[in-house]
């Protein structure tokens, strides 16, 4: 039902959302959070929808035969079956969010790694820019590893 809306909004560049966020929120920080959210939400939505679509019909038939209420169907059948897809969506979204954080900070200024990179560029300190690139990569790697450890804790 929401596929046309998702198909329309998903390909919009994250930085194209920044002026809208600035207009609506009237401040850089909430506008940056808006841009990060609107850019990172799509992988979670798409992966969750794909996971729900792949739940075996037999599982739902058994739930009907056992006359399980909706809460039991969601908690005992749908959630465990969809969880790997949700976690994949979260991992992808964290990666997108991390990319957008740096870009949004570059444009809004003030604080953060993105602002630091831009400030170092303006001061022609290329060494510091390279350090920032490694910091971004290391933090991204740590986030990815943490999410993979979290995913391994669940049995599907």
TORDRENTI-44641 format. One record per residue: residue number from 1; residue in one letter; y, z, x of N, C-alpha, C in turn. Coordinates in steps of 0.001 Angstrom, whole numbers. Layout:
TORDRENTI-44641
<site NUM,'A',<Y,Z,X>,<Y,Z,X>,<Y,Z,X>>
...
END
This chain:
TORDRENTI-44641
<site 1,'X',<-1185,0,812>,<0,0,0>,<1266,0,867>>
<site 2,'X',<1235,750,1971>,<2409,840,2833>,<2389,-186,3967>>
<site 3,'X',<1372,-1025,4016>,<1236,-1987,5112>,<2475,-2867,5301>>
<site 4,'X',<3090,-3396,4234>,<4289,-4221,4462>,<5446,-3435,5085>>
<site 5,'X',<5624,-2206,4679>,<6703,-1388,5242>,<6418,-1095,6714>>
<site 6,'X',<5189,-731,7013>,<4800,-450,8400>,<4955,-1706,9244>>
<site 7,'X',<4516,-2840,8720>,<4628,-4102,9459>,<6080,-4491,9699>>
<site 8,'X',<6960,-4087,8824>,<8383,-4379,8979>,<9054,-3446,9991>>
<site 9,'X',<8735,-2163,9937>,<9429,-1177,10762>,<8827,-971,12152>>
<site 10,'X',<7521,-1136,12295>,<6837,-847,13557>,<7340,-1668,14730>>
<site 11,'X',<7584,-2973,14574>,<7978,-3747,15759>,<9446,-3576,16179>>
<site 12,'X',<10224,-2824,15421>,<11633,-2639,15774>,<11713,-1856,17084>>
<site 13,'X',<12542,-2334,17985>,<12720,-1685,19281>,<13176,-245,19094>>
<site 14,'X',<12608,674,19878>,<13032,2070,19752>,<14540,2256,19929>>
<site 15,'X',<15114,1527,20840>,<16540,1704,21099>,<17410,1135,19982>>
<site 16,'X',<16845,268,19153>,<17601,-236,18006>,<17806,853,16966>>
<site 17,'X',<16946,1863,16976>,<17073,2969,16030>,<18159,3959,16444>>
<site 18,'X',<18561,3939,17712>,<19507,4937,18198>,<20851,4901,17485>>
<site 19,'X',<21471,3742,17275>,<22754,3753,16545>,<22626,4317,15127>>
<site 20,'X',<21499,4041,14464>,<21273,4594,13122>,<21185,6116,13206>>
<site 21,'X',<20439,6601,14190>,<20323,8042,14370>,<21659,8695,14674>>
<site 22,'X',<22453,8056,15522>,<23777,8604,15840>,<24679,8618,14603>>
<site 23,'X',<24587,7577,13796>,<25409,7514,12587>,<24993,8608,11590>>
<site 24,'X',<23711,8785,11424>,<23212,9748,10430>,<23386,11192,10908>>
<site 25,'X',<23032,11464,12162>,<23008,12845,12643>,<24296,13284,13344>>
<site 26,'X',<25132,12342,13719>,<26438,12622,14326>,<26353,13384,15649>>
<site 27,'X',<25179,13420,16268>,<25006,14105,17547>,<23880,13423,18318>>
<site 28,'X',<23964,13491,19637>,<23005,12778,20480>,<21606,13390,20433>>
<site 29,'X',<21516,14705,20451>,<20193,15347,20504>,<19334,15035,19283>>
<site 30,'X',<19828,15267,18064>,<18981,14918,16918>,<18737,13420,16797>>
<site 31,'X',<19688,12610,17233>,<19478,11160,17205>,<18363,10760,18160>>
<site 32,'X',<18312,11402,19324>,<17225,11122,20277>,<15879,11533,19700>>
<site 33,'X',<15842,12690,19056>,<14591,13148,18443>,<14153,12177,17353>>
<site 34,'X',<15106,11683,16574>,<14821,10689,15534>,<14205,9435,16143>>
<site 35,'X',<14796,8946,17221>,<14302,7731,17876>,<12892,7960,18404>>
<site 36,'X',<12655,9106,19004>,<11324,9418,19527>,<10319,9480,18380>>
<site 37,'X',<10686,10144,17304>,<9792,10262,16149>,<9476,8896,15548>>
<site 38,'X',<10510,8116,15261>,<10295,6838,14561>,<9535,5845,15442>>
<site 39,'X',<9615,6012,16748>,<8889,5127,17653>,<7443,5560,17843>>
<site 40,'X',<7211,6861,17803>,<5880,7383,18121>,<4979,7570,16909>>
<site 41,'X',<5509,7493,15714>,<4713,7782,14521>,<3707,6669,14206>>
<site 42,'X',<4028,5423,14582>,<3204,4284,14160>,<1783,4303,14706>>
<site 43,'X',<1554,4611,15989>,<158,4653,16435>,<-679,5700,15698>>
<site 44,'X',<-60,6830,15370>,<-809,7860,14628>,<-1153,7371,13229>>
<site 45,'X',<-198,6756,12555>,<-440,6265,11193>,<-1518,5184,11199>>
<site 46,'X',<-1386,4229,12093>,<-2339,3114,12118>,<-3742,3570,12500>>
<site 47,'X',<-3856,4457,13481>,<-5184,4939,13875>,<-5804,5815,12802>>
<site 48,'X',<-5005,6623,12144>,<-5544,7450,11059>,<-6027,6581,9906>>
<site 49,'X',<-5235,5571,9556>,<-5646,4657,8483>,<-6930,3924,8851>>
<site 50,'X',<-7043,3491,10100>,<-8269,2817,10544>,<-9460,3774,10482>>
<site 51,'X',<-9232,5024,10849>,<-10310,6016,10787>,<-10779,6281,9373>>
<site 52,'X',<-9829,6401,8454>,<-10188,6638,7045>,<-10959,5438,6500>>
<site 53,'X',<-10541,4243,6866>,<-11217,3034,6382>,<-12648,2939,6909>>
<site 54,'X',<-12930,3593,8033>,<-14257,3486,8639>,<-15194,4643,8274>>
<site 55,'X',<-14740,5534,7402>,<-15633,6609,6957>,<-16770,5957,6159>>
<site 56,'X',<-18017,6217,6546>,<-19133,5598,5832>,<-19140,5958,4348>>
<site 57,'X',<-19345,4966,3520>,<-19376,5181,2068>,<-20491,6136,1678>>
<site 58,'X',<-21554,6177,2452>,<-22662,7103,2166>,<-22180,8551,2172>>
<site 59,'X',<-21284,8892,3085>,<-20754,10253,3148>,<-20054,10608,1834>>
<site 60,'X',<-19256,9681,1350>,<-18521,9935,107>,<-19462,9961,-1101>>
<site 61,'X',<-20506,9144,-1066>,<-21494,9160,-2151>,<-22226,10497,-2201>>
<site 62,'X',<-22584,11022,-1037>,<-23251,12328,-982>,<-22321,13408,-1540>>
<site 63,'X',<-21055,13315,-1210>,<-20080,14291,-1726>,<-20013,14230,-3247>>
<site 64,'X',<-20070,13022,-3803>,<-20048,12883,-5266>,<-21312,13469,-5889>>
<site 65,'X',<-22452,13191,-5267>,<-23722,13701,-5792>,<-23727,15230,-5770>>
<site 66,'X',<-23193,15802,-4684>,<-23144,17263,-4571>,<-21982,17870,-5354>>
<site 67,'X',<-21166,17004,-5965>,<-20010,17430,-6759>,<-19079,18347,-5968>>
<site 68,'X',<-18788,17933,-4733>,<-17858,18689,-3894>,<-16440,18494,-4404>>
<site 69,'X',<-15658,19555,-4358>,<-14258,19408,-4763>,<-13485,18645,-3669>>
<site 70,'X',<-12272,18256,-4002>,<-11490,17422,-3074>,<-11246,18125,-1740>>
<site 71,'X',<-10996,19424,-1782>,<-10737,20161,-550>,<-11955,20108,377>>
<site 72,'X',<-13144,20289,-182>,<-14367,20222,627>,<-14579,18817,1186>>
<site 73,'X',<-14300,17805,374>,<-14452,16423,849>,<-13524,16185,2036>>
<site 74,'X',<-12280,16637,1922>,<-11315,16429,3008>,<-11715,17221,4245>>
<site 75,'X',<-12044,18508,4080>,<-12300,19357,5247>,<-13682,19160,5866>>
<site 76,'X',<-14665,18823,5054>,<-16038,18725,5577>,<-16484,17293,5867>>
<site 77,'X',<-15837,16302,5262>,<-16269,14922,5449>,<-15174,14081,6097>>
<site 78,'X',<-14031,13965,5429>,<-12989,13062,5925>,<-12401,13518,7259>>
<site 79,'X',<-11981,14768,7350>,<-11322,15224,8575>,<-12220,15088,9797>>
<site 80,'X',<-13479,15563,9766>,<-14324,15383,10948>,<-14587,13906,11281>>
<site 81,'X',<-14702,13067,10259>,<-14971,11649,10516>,<-13750,10933,11080>>
<site 82,'X',<-12565,11363,10705>,<-11330,10684,11101>,<-10746,11276,12386>>
<site 83,'X',<-11145,12471,12751>,<-10537,13172,13881>,<-10510,12370,15183>>
<site 84,'X',<-11569,11665,15570>,<-11460,10878,16809>,<-10349,9830,16739>>
<site 85,'X',<-10183,9229,15590>,<-9125,8225,15428>,<-7745,8881,15476>>
<site 86,'X',<-7624,10037,14849>,<-6347,10758,14855>,<-5973,11132,16285>>
<site 87,'X',<-6938,11653,17035>,<-6655,12054,18416>,<-6298,10853,19292>>
<site 88,'X',<-6916,9724,19043>,<-6528,8506,19769>,<-5098,8120,19412>>
<site 89,'X',<-4752,8213,18148>,<-3384,7934,17726>,<-2385,8881,18363>>
<site 90,'X',<-2755,10153,18466>,<-1868,11133,19101>,<-1682,10793,20577>>
<site 91,'X',<-2766,10437,21255>,<-2652,10062,22673>,<-1732,8861,22847>>
<site 92,'X',<-1892,7862,22014>,<-1011,6691,22096>,<432,7062,21770>>
<site 93,'X',<616,7905,20776>,<1964,8308,20369>,<2660,9129,21447>>
<site 94,'X',<1908,9979,22135>,<2500,10757,23228>,<2997,9817,24322>>
<site 95,'X',<2229,8787,24617>,<2658,7808,25615>,<3921,7091,25198>>
<site 96,'X',<3974,6661,23959>,<5179,5990,23449>,<6364,6943,23465>>
<site 97,'X',<6138,8169,23014>,<7221,9156,22968>,<7778,9424,24354>>
<site 98,'X',<6909,9518,25327>,<7344,9789,26691>,<8186,8635,27224>>
<site 99,'X',<7805,7410,26900>,<8612,6250,27314>,<9986,6269,26642>>
<site 100,'X',<10000,6588,25370>,<11243,6543,24600>,<12162,7699,24977>>
<site 101,'X',<11598,8850,25336>,<12428,9986,25741>,<13338,9589,26898>>
<site 102,'X',<12762,8976,27900>,<13540,8604,29080>,<14624,7598,28705>>
<site 103,'X',<14271,6598,27910>,<15264,5587,27516>,<16368,6188,26653>>
<site 104,'X',<16009,7053,25721>,<17015,7661,24846>,<17952,8564,25641>>
<site 105,'X',<17409,9292,26600>,<18255,10149,27430>,<19214,9325,28281>>
<site 106,'X',<18770,8153,28708>,<19660,7277,29480>,<20871,6864,28649>>
<site 107,'X',<20622,6598,27382>,<21708,6113,26533>,<22585,7221,25972>>
<site 108,'X',<21992,8370,25683>,<22789,9425,25064>,<23467,10314,26094>>
<site 109,'X',<22941,10344,27312>,<23573,11138,28368>,<23378,12620,28173>>
<site 110,'X',<23906,13367,29118>,<23867,14819,29011>,<22820,15454,29881>>
<site 111,'X',<21572,15506,29398>,<20508,16196,30123>,<19236,15360,30068>>
<site 112,'X',<18280,15751,30899>,<16962,15131,30855>,<16712,14173,32001>>
<site 113,'X',<15457,13769,32102>,<15047,12857,33174>,<15746,11506,33078>>
<site 114,'X',<15857,10997,31865>,<16518,9707,31687>,<17961,9739,32139>>
<site 115,'X',<18661,10802,31774>,<20048,10944,32221>,<20113,11068,33742>>
<site 116,'X',<19162,11827,34310>,<19132,11992,35761>,<18929,10645,36460>>
<site 117,'X',<17991,9841,35954>,<17753,8513,36538>,<19024,7673,36462>>
<site 118,'X',<19655,7671,35310>,<20868,6865,35147>,<21994,7362,36051>>
<site 119,'X',<22127,8678,36152>,<23147,9268,37010>,<22873,8925,38475>>
<site 120,'X',<21628,8973,38879>,<21273,8628,40265>,<21503,7144,40531>>
<site 121,'X',<21278,6307,39531>,<21576,4888,39695>,<23076,4676,39906>>
<site 122,'X',<23870,5366,39118>,<25322,5260,39263>,<25790,5760,40624>>
<site 123,'X',<25050,6701,41215>,<25379,7223,42546>,<24630,6477,43657>>
<site 124,'X',<23857,5465,43277>,<23057,4647,44209>,<22077,5476,45042>>
<site 125,'X',<21481,6486,44443>,<20449,7303,45088>,<19073,6802,44655>>
<site 126,'X',<18644,5718,45244>,<17379,5087,44850>,<16195,6009,45115>>
<site 127,'X',<16285,6830,46162>,<15177,7750,46467>,<14933,8698,45301>>
<site 128,'X',<16007,9187,44698>,<15857,10101,43566>,<15298,9381,42342>>
<site 129,'X',<15631,8116,42194>,<15072,7337,41083>,<13566,7190,41255>>
<site 130,'X',<13130,6959,42479>,<11688,6841,42748>,<10995,8174,42492>>
<site 131,'X',<11636,9269,42879>,<11081,10598,42584>,<10957,10789,41073>>
<site 132,'X',<11981,10395,40325>,<11947,10527,38868>,<10820,9694,38274>>
<site 133,'X',<10597,8516,38802>,<9502,7669,38317>,<8170,8382,38517>>
<site 134,'X',<7982,9003,39687>,<6745,9742,39929>,<6634,10960,39015>>
<site 135,'X',<7744,11641,38754>,<7723,12790,37855>,<7315,12345,36450>>
<site 136,'X',<7896,11244,35981>,<7544,10714,34667>,<6057,10375,34625>>
<site 137,'X',<5563,9715,35654>,<4148,9354,35710>,<3230,10560,35749>>
<site 138,'X',<3592,11553,36532>,<2755,12755,36644>,<2733,13526,35329>>
<site 139,'X',<3881,13685,34704>,<3920,14386,33415>,<3120,13607,32370>>
<site 140,'X',<3260,12288,32351>,<2478,11466,31433>,<987,11623,31673>>
<site 141,'X',<581,11638,32937>,<-824,11836,33280>,<-1315,13206,32822>>
<site 142,'X',<-511,14245,33038>,<-900,15592,32618>,<-1028,15692,31097>>
<site 143,'X',<-107,15072,30385>,<-203,15061,28918>,<-1471,14348,28463>>
<site 144,'X',<-1763,13223,29072>,<-2969,12458,28737>,<-4229,13277,29000>>
<site 145,'X',<-4283,13933,30154>,<-5450,14738,30502>,<-5611,15926,29552>>
<site 146,'X',<-4501,16550,29190>,<-4560,17676,28258>,<-5092,17234,26901>>
<site 147,'X',<-4652,16084,26434>,<-5147,15590,25149>,<-6614,15195,25229>>
<site 148,'X',<-7036,14663,26366>,<-8459,14322,26524>,<-9324,15581,26538>>
<site 149,'X',<-8844,16638,27183>,<-9574,17913,27169>,<-9651,18473,25754>>
<site 150,'X',<-8552,18374,25019>,<-8548,18827,23636>,<-9552,18045,22803>>
<site 151,'X',<-9600,16734,22998>,<-10525,15888,22238>,<-11986,16237,22536>>
<site 152,'X',<-12263,16618,23777>,<-13640,16965,24151>,<-14098,18286,23542>>
<site 153,'X',<-13159,19117,23119>,<-13513,20420,22538>,<-14076,20281,21128>>
<site 154,'X',<-13860,19148,20500>,<-14325,18947,19116>,<-15651,18206,19130>>
<site 155,'X',<-16518,18586,18206>,<-17749,17843,18003>,<-17565,17038,16726>>
<site 156,'X',<-17967,15787,16772>,<-17738,14902,15647>,<-19016,14693,14870>>
END
